[in-house]
Structures are given as structure tokens and as C-alpha cells.
Amino acid sequence: MKRLRIPINIPEEQLIRQCLQGDRVSQKHLYDRHSSKMFGVCLRYAPDYQAAEDILQEGFIKAFRNLERFRFEGSFEGWLRKIMVNTAIEVHRRKNSLYPIMDVEHTDVEFFDENALDKLAAADLMQMIDTLSPGYKTVFSLYAIEGFSHKEISEQLNISEGTSKSQLARARYILMEMVEQRTGLKRKAIGE
């Protein structure tokens, strides 16, 4: 049996239209084109590699089932990323409950000298984020990486805005402690 091959440089719109017609080879090619980058997104929300793989697979299933909803108005990657983030949130919601740690209305924010962050590579920071508990990691990633507001996070995760804020504050505090340990630099309060 002869296998059909799709040229690597096929335009994304054409590839998506072939997927919409049920072409399995095109579906595989679209998956191959985006799975690596989307797996990175899934890893930010998963407690481990296996869970990230599960989120990726579930997300692609949703994407292919709803491909006709993609309107070719924005980037396909952005559309797919949103599906992956929402899938990760759904998985997180099924497995975890978030509880408020502290009320964070007015807090003195602490920060590091710019030199502290210069000593850390992006991979080091991602590794630190990965060690956070699922609740802290999810809220931190949604807020700091994806740019969701506390209102949006609270709606997505079925928690209060205060819980979202407290989860973020606690995650930041833990990350600051980790940075302090790795770099040896001490935090400063605002105004010092």
C-alpha cells in the first residue's frame, strides 16, 4: 500500500481545509506540526510528563472535533493554544480543589535586584515553577504566563478572585524563596 505524503511547506490554511475533509494524513501532519509547541504549554499546567501527554492528546481530540469552528481570522496556533490551556484547566478542575491561603488585598511586594534574575536561566525558572503545587502552578501560569486576570481565573477554575490572588501571592513568595536560595541574593522591600 502506497503512503500519501504531504509536502512539509504546505500552507496551514490548505492543510486545515484538508483536515476538515477528513484527510487522516493531513490530520497527522497538522498534529506533527504543532504537537511539540503545544506539549510545552501542557507541561506548564501538568504535575508531570505523563499528565502533560494526556492533556495534549485530549486537547488535540477537542481541536479536531471542533476544527470547523476555526474561522481563519487569527493564527491557528493561538486558537490551538487556547484549547490546550482550557483542556488543562478542565483536567485541573477535575483533579484538584483550590483553597484560599491568605487574604491578599494590600500586600507589601518584595522584589529582587535585577542582577538576581540575570543569574538564572529561563530553564531554571521553569523548573522552579514546575515544583509548585498544582494549585499554585496553575494560577501562576494563567496569570503570569498566559495573561489571564484574576476574574478570568476565578471563572475558569470556579474559585473566588480572592483565592486566585492568594494562590498567586503564595506562588510568588515560594518562587522568590527559591530564587533567593539559588542566587544567594536577598529580597528587598519596596522603598529600600
For each residue, the residues with C-beta under 8 A, 3 or more apart:
1:
2:
3: 25
4: 25
5: 25
6: 10 15 18 25 26 29
7: 10
8:
9:
10: 6 7 14 15 29
11: 14 15
12: 15 16 33 76
13: 16 17 72
14: 10 11 17 18
15: 6 10 11 12 18 19 26 29 30 33
16: 12 13 19 20 30 67 70 72 76
17: 13 14 20 21
18: 6 14 15 21 23 26
19: 15 16 22 23 26 27 30 64 67
20: 16 17 67 68
21: 17 18
22: 19
23: 18 19 26 27
24: 27 28
25: 3 4 5 6 28 29
26: 6 15 18 19 23 29 30
27: 19 23 24 30 31 64
28: 24 25 31 32
29: 6 10 15 25 26 32 33
30: 15 16 19 26 27 33 34
31: 27 28 34 35 60
32: 28 29 35
33: 12 15 29 30
34: 30 31 37 38 76 77 80
35: 31 32 38 39 56 60
36: 39 40
37: 34 40 41 77
38: 34 35 41 42 56 59 60 80 81 84
39: 35 36 42 43 52 53 56
40: 36 37 43 44
41: 37 38 44 45 81 84 85 88
42: 38 39 45 46 52 53 55 56 59 84 87 88
43: 39 40 46 49 52 130
44: 40 41 88 126 129 137 141 145
45: 41 42 52 55 85 88 89 91 92 137 138 141
46: 42 43 49 51 52 54 55 88 91
47: 51 134 137
48: 51 52
49: 43 46 52 53
50: 53 54
51: 46 47 48 54 55 91
52: 39 42 43 45 46 48 49 55 56
53: 39 42 49 50 56 57
54: 46 50 51 57 58 91
55: 42 45 46 51 52 58 59 84 87 88 91
56: 35 38 39 42 52 53 59 60 84
57: 53 54 60 61
58: 54 55 61 62 87 91
59: 38 42 55 56 62 63 80 83 84 87 88
60: 31 35 38 56 57 63 64
61: 57 58 64 65
62: 58 59 65 66 83 87
63: 59 60 66 67 80 83
64: 19 27 60 61 67
65: 61 62
66: 62 63 69 70 83
67: 16 19 20 63 64 70
68: 20
69: 66
70: 16 66 67 76 79
71:
72: 13 16
73:
74: 78 79
75: 78 79
76: 12 16 34 70 79 80
77: 34 37 80 81
78: 74 75 81 82
79: 70 74 75 76 82 83
80: 34 38 59 63 76 77 83 84
81: 38 41 77 78 84 85
82: 78 79 85 86
83: 59 62 63 66 79 80 86 87
84: 38 41 42 55 56 59 80 81 87 88
85: 41 45 81 82 88 89 142 146
86: 82 83 89 90 156
87: 42 55 58 59 62 83 84 90 91
88: 41 42 44 45 46 55 59 84 85 91 92 138
89: 45 85 86 92 93 138 142 156 157
90: 86 87 93 94
91: 45 46 51 54 55 58 87 88 94 95
92: 45 88 89 95 96 134 138 157
93: 89 90 96 157 158
94: 90 91
95: 91 92 134
96: 92 93 134 135 138
97:
98: 135 138 139 157 159 163 167
99: 135 163
100: 103 160 162 163 166 167
101: 166 167 169 170
102: 166 169 170
103: 100 162 166
104: 107 162 165 166 168 169
105: 165
106:
107: 104 169
108: 189 190
109: 190
110: 176 187 188 189 190
111: 187 188 190
112: 115 116 117 176 179 180 183 185 187 188
113: 116 185 188
114: 117 118
115: 112 118 119 185
116: 112 113 119 120 179 180 183 185
117: 112 114 120 179
118: 114 115
119: 115 116 182 183 185
120: 116 117 124 125 179 182 183
121: 124 125
122: 125 126
123: 126 127
124: 120 121 127 128 182
125: 120 121 122 128 129 175
126: 44 122 123 129 130
127: 123 124 130 131
128: 124 125 131 132 175 178 179
129: 44 125 126 132 137 140 141 175
130: 43 126 127 137
131: 127 128 178
132: 128 129 136 137 140 171 174 175
133: 136 137
134: 47 92 95 96 137 138
135: 96 98 99 138 139 167
136: 132 133 139 140 167 168 170 171 174
137: 44 45 47 129 130 132 133 134 140 141 171
138: 45 88 89 92 96 98 134 135 141 142 157 167
139: 98 135 136 142 143 153 157 164 167 168 171
140: 129 132 136 137 143 144 145 167 168 171 172 175
141: 44 45 129 137 138 144 145 146
142: 85 89 138 139 145 146 148 152 153 156
143: 139 140 146 147 148 149 150 153 164 168
144: 140 141 168
145: 44 140 141 142
146: 85 141 142 143
147: 143
148: 142 143 152 153 156
149: 143 152 153
150: 143 153 154 161 164 165 168
151: 154 155 161
152: 142 148 149 155 156
153: 139 142 143 148 149 150 156 157 159 161 164
154: 150 151 157 158 159 160 161 163 164
155: 151 152 158
156: 86 89 142 148 152 153
157: 89 92 93 98 138 139 153 154 164
158: 93 154 155
159: 98 153 154 163 164 167
160: 100 154 163 164
161: 150 151 153 154 164 165
162: 100 103 104 165 166
163: 98 99 100 154 159 160 166 167
164: 139 143 150 153 154 157 159 160 161 167 168
165: 104 105 150 161 162 168 169
166: 100 101 102 103 104 162 163 169 170
167: 98 100 101 135 136 138 139 140 159 163 164 170 171
168: 104 136 139 140 143 144 150 164 165 171 172
169: 101 102 104 107 165 166 172 173
170: 101 102 136 166 167 173 174
171: 132 136 137 139 140 167 168 174 175
172: 140 168 169 175 176
173: 169 170 176 177
174: 132 136 170 171 177 178
175: 125 128 129 132 140 171 172 178 179
176: 110 112 172 173 179 180 187
177: 173 174 180 181
178: 128 131 174 175 181 182
179: 112 116 117 120 128 175 176 182 183 185
180: 112 116 176 177 183 184 185 186 187
181: 177 178 184
182: 119 120 124 178 179
183: 112 116 119 120 179 180
184: 180 181
185: 112 113 115 116 119 179 180
186: 180
187: 110 111 112 176 180
188: 110 111 112 113 192
189: 108 110 192
190: 108 109 110 111
191:
192: 188 189
